[in-house]
Amino acid sequence: QVPLVESGGGLVQAGGSLRLSCAASGFTFSWYAMSWYRQAPGKERELVATITRSGISTNYAESVKGRFTISRDNAKNTWYLQMNRLKPEDTGVYYCKANRASDWSTEYWGQGTQVTVSS
């Protein structure tokens, strides 16, 4: 059983939108904070957004502030990343990562989903 499974990636024109999902299984969802990362070709993986286990607090990379929204649905054991006004520089593989709030060393990574934004 894969703990985290991403979906929702694809090809979109600049200015368009996508919503990524990260479905969790096999662990207690509400105990975990979650982050979205992305990795562009030839670049290091970078943190895009985070959300606390309560969902009250969120943080974003400067490059995506005002365009991306991270959220969670505890009833569905799923996190989301709503991406609006996409730019070609948003292209990359997007990964979700879950960290147990009480023990940050306990973490899970998803397998990644490709997002390609054409100009």
N, C-alpha and C positions, 0 to 999 in steps of 0.2 A: 504494500500500500504506500503510495507516494504521498508524503505529508502535505505538499503544496503543489497545486497545479494552476498555472497561469493560462489565460485565454484572452481573446479579444484583439490580438495584434493583427496587423495587415498593412496594406498599401493605401495611402490616402494622399490627396493633394494638399499642398500648403494651404493653410486656413481652415482645413477640415478638423473633424473631431474623431476620437476613438475612446472607447471605455475598456480598460483592462480589468480583468477579474483575477483574483487569486483565491482559489477554493482550498480550504484547509480540512484535513481529516486525520484522525488518529491521535489527536491531542486536544486539550481543553482550550478552545479558541479564545475564550475570554481572559485567559491568563497571559496572553501574548500581545506585545506591541508589534508593530509591523512597519516595514520600510519597503519602498520601491527603489531599485537601482537601475541604472542603464549602462550599457557599454557600446560605444560606437566603434566601428572598425579602426584598429590601430591605436585606440585610446584605452585608458584605464577605466575600470568600472567606477561610476560616480553615484553618489546618493542623490536621489531625486526628491523624495518626500517620506515623512514618517508620521505615524499616528500612534498615540498611546493606547494602552489596553482599554481605557475607558472611552476612547474616542473623543475626549474633550479637547486634547491638545494635538495640534498638527504643526509640522514644519516643512518648509520647502526650500529647494535650491533657488538662488536668486534668478536663475535662468528660466524657471518655470512659474514663479510667483505670479498670481493673477490669471494664469492660464490653466493650471492643473489643480485638481481637487482630489485629495485622498479621503476615503471614507471606509466604514466597516459596517457590516450587517451581522450582528451576533446571532440572529435567528437563522441565518443561512450559512454561518461559518465562512464568510467570504469578505475579502477586502476588495476595494475598487480603486482605480485611478482614472478619473475622468480627465481627458486631455483635449483641450479646446485650442483653437487658433494655432494649430500645429505648424511648425517650421521645419525646413529640411534638416536643420541641426538637431532636431529631436530624434532623428533616425538612430536606431540601435536595437540591441536586444534588451528587453526589459525583464528584470527579475524581481520577484518578491522574496522577502526574508522576514521570518518571524522570530522574535526573541522573547523568551520567558521573562516577564517583568521582574520576578523575584530572583532570577538567576540568569543574567544576561548571556552567560556562556552556553546556555541551552538554546540552540537556534536551528532553524530549518531554512533551506533555500529551495525555491522553485527551479524548474528546468529552463525557464526563459521563454519569452515570446517576442517575435520580430516585429518591429514597427518601422515602416519605411514611409517617409514623407517626401513626395516628389515636388519639385519646384515648378 
